[in-house]
Amino acid sequence: MKKIKLYDLFNIYNTLMDLSEKTSPLKVSYWITKNIILLKNDYLMYITKRNEIWSQLLYVNDDGSITTQDKNGNYKYNCPESNKEEFISRMNELNNFEVEIEVFLLNMDELIKSNPAYEIEAKHIIGLSESGFIVFD
């Protein structure tokens, strides 16, 4: 079992979903699928709780979005000043909440040996190895 913050779990789940859209060797496809299944309930709980916070503390603008783009191209949540402190506090609490998960590991060195032509983006390797989902010999 491994402890992980919900926001990190959210990012890992999305990375695994990105990888699931790519044709992969059977071992990698199994690893992706197994981890998606292991993370799904906590991921859905995170989305549900996040959406509750958003619906309670943010407002929807004229185009139906909860964010607004400023003149520099940065997006900001539509949060009334009176809700900002509570919004930040509740999102920080949710994002930093730790859950225990089972992790199904993939050894990258074994994968490279078995399939040297397999392509995976470095950002995916970095994110998954930092989270302990990928190991190296």
Disulfide bonds with the S-S distance in Angstrom:
none
